[in-house]
Amino acid sequence: MGITETLKIKKSVIVIEDDLITNKNYLNFMSEGLDFFKNDKLIGSITGYSYTNLRKSEIKDIFLSQRHASWGWGTWRHLWNKMKWEKKWALKHLKDSNFKKNFNKAGKDMYQMLAEQLEGKSDTLDIMINLNYFKMNRFCVCPRKSLLYNVGLDGTGIHCKKGDKIFNNFSNTFKVNNFEEITPEEKIIKRIAKSFTTPIYLRIYNKLNKLLF
């Protein structure tokens, strides 16, 4: 894995896909953030992607997400070396009666994505990162405005299909001037989770579609 190899020689890493356009302040945001939060026991990763459209009066320039963002993110060697990837370790969590409810606080799709990963129906690194962060009580630092714009939603991207509706509040000029210690805010966690909740009419349609076709 490229991340593992990089972290053998570097104390931190920034991971960015080739279908992302970055804000001009993105690299400064990432490098300064990785330095500021390197010893913070609440932080698992930093990303240039934003999950919410809350107004400036409602949210700071950075916030914590229970949900790891795999677009343009970074982490540290000391944390990465603690990560577990074994299928047997991950599978035991699916048998925990309380796990689904708690894991899905980051979005009602989380448990399903993990189950599909372990069943071999999907292949995404981020759901395993989410599981590790959940177990370690770690969060992802996000900017109020996204510093990334994904151009892979035209059908050329691997994990996103053409027409997928992905939240976007990209700003090419947004800048975080000062980093500060932050803690999780319940209203933000719930707001992010709600954005990943499929409306009931669509859930019914999807279920009927599977049964009939």
Secondary structure, 3 states (H helix, E strand, C coil): CHHHHHCCCCCEEEECCCCEEECCCHHHHHHHHHHHCCCCCCEEEEECCCCCCCCCCCCCCEEEECCCCCCCEEEEHHHHCCCCCCHHHHHHHHCCCCHHHHHHHHCCCHHHHHHHHHCCCCCCHHHHHHHHHHHHCCEEEEECCECEEECCCCCCCCCCCCCCCCCCCECCCCCCCCCCCCCCCHHHHHHHHHHCCCCHHHHHHHHHHHHHC
